[in-house]
């Protein structure tokens, strides 16, 4: 079956630091990959996505590249802000289980001024 | 409405009682998904619908859990004879395209969830 593994958190950074949150996956076929974000007190929001190998998803300064050879979809941002403090979830859809999302366990990010 | 709406936002129930959780998807969205999220974990898939048809219920943990979407819009997740282990955040999501669509366009919009506590 499908699975997603995220780096363990929590991650604590100073403002303007570089961010990487690692995500690797297991799936058959050609899944679509996503990063969702949950800000305090809010629901899950789609941050970015990539639907095929070598695609780069980007939004709000965040980027992630779909690497089929390493089955990875690492999230990066060059300069984080306090407002980026949230929980980040890597997820996949498709492969043998098209139509439903498989999530990683989430990574808590805290950014200090 | 503008987004996915879930009600109630919070539900406290006694062990053994039945509960019904409601999801009102974005208007026109074909697919509707239910997830359960334990504290400190990612959401786990329960079931999903395309229109009124339940396509996959493989994530429902046991036969106390059921879901319906009779008119292809609002959905209800029902938990019978609740147990303390059912305590979790229950999330609903909807997407515009059917899951069998091409191109992998399964972007899902999530509601704020219902926090269920069984005491």
Interface residues (C-beta under 8 A of the other chain):
Chain A: X4 X30 X31 X32 X34 X36 X42 X43 X44 X45 X46 X49 X51 X52 X89 X91 X93 X94 X97 X98 X99 X100 X101 X102 X103 X104 X105 X106
Chain B: X4 X31 X33 X35 X40 X41 X42 X43 X44 X45 X48 X50 X55 X56 X59 X91 X93 X99 X100 X103 X104 X105 X106 X107 X108 X109 X110 X111 X112 X113
